[in-house]
Amino acid sequence: MMEKRVLITGGTKGIGRAVAECLAKAGYSLILTYASDKEEALRVADGLLQQYKVEVLTLQADISDRKSIKKIESFLTGCSMRLDAVIFNAGLTCRD
């Protein structure tokens, strides 16, 4: 069986993290983008790897910055990766 891979924007916190856990449990390999909290992203990735034994990669890519789209494309191309799905989860929150 061929490995299935999913990219989840904002995949290390909140809803994105919950979706990542569901997909890891189902056996999907994951690429999780995060805006700025590298330590948390690495902690989440390691936790998913340990619990579900799936490949979990992290990529700093703030989707509110157009340059991040190119960064994701370059990452995927450079690693010769094919995605089976993309989950656009990242969003902006105004907490005023």
C-alpha positions in Angstrom: 0.0 0.0 0.0 1.3 3.4 -0.9 1.8 6.0 1.8 -0.8 8.8 1.9 0.4 12.3 2.8 -1.6 15.3 3.9 -0.5 18.9 4.4 -2.4 20.8 7.1 -1.9 24.5 7.4 -2.0 25.6 11.0 -1.7 22.0 11.9 0.0 22.3 15.3 -2.7 24.0 17.3 -6.4 24.0 17.9 -8.6 22.4 15.2 -5.7 21.8 12.9 -3.9 19.8 15.6 -7.1 17.7 16.2 -7.4 17.0 12.5 -3.8 16.0 12.4 -4.3 13.6 15.3 -7.3 12.0 13.5 -5.4 11.6 10.3 -2.3 10.2 12.0 -4.5 7.7 13.8 -5.8 6.6 10.4 -2.1 6.1 9.2 -1.6 9.3 7.1 1.9 10.9 6.9 1.6 14.6 7.7 3.2 17.9 6.9 2.1 20.5 9.5 2.7 24.2 8.9 3.0 26.6 11.7 3.3 30.4 11.9 5.9 31.0 14.6 6.0 28.5 17.5 8.7 26.1 16.4 9.1 24.4 19.8 5.4 23.6 20.0 5.3 22.4 16.4 8.2 20.0 17.0 6.6 18.8 20.3 3.3 18.1 18.5 5.1 16.3 15.6 7.1 14.1 18.0 4.0 13.3 20.0 2.2 12.1 16.8 5.2 10.1 15.7 5.5 8.4 19.0 1.8 7.7 19.4 0.9 6.7 15.8 4.2 5.7 14.2 3.6 8.0 11.1 6.0 10.4 9.5 5.3 14.0 10.6 7.2 16.9 9.1 6.9 20.5 10.2 7.3 23.6 8.1 7.3 27.2 9.2 5.0 28.9 6.8 2.7 31.7 7.8 -0.2 31.5 5.3 -1.0 35.2 5.8 2.3 35.9 3.9 2.1 35.1 0.2 5.8 34.1 0.2 4.8 31.1 2.3 3.0 29.6 -0.6 6.2 29.6 -2.6 8.0 28.2 0.4 5.6 25.2 0.6 5.9 24.6 -3.1 9.7 24.6 -2.9 9.7 22.3 0.1 7.4 19.8 -1.7 9.3 20.0 -5.0 12.7 19.7 -3.2 11.6 16.6 -1.4 9.8 15.1 -4.4 6.6 14.8 -2.4 3.1 14.2 -3.7 0.2 15.2 -1.6 -3.1 13.3 -1.4 -4.9 16.1 0.4 -4.4 19.7 1.6 -6.4 21.0 4.6 -6.5 24.8 4.7 -7.0 25.3 8.4 -4.9 28.3 9.2 -6.7 31.5 10.0 -6.4 34.8 11.7 -8.0 35.6 15.0 -8.7 39.0 16.4 -8.7 38.7 20.2 -9.5 42.4 21.0 
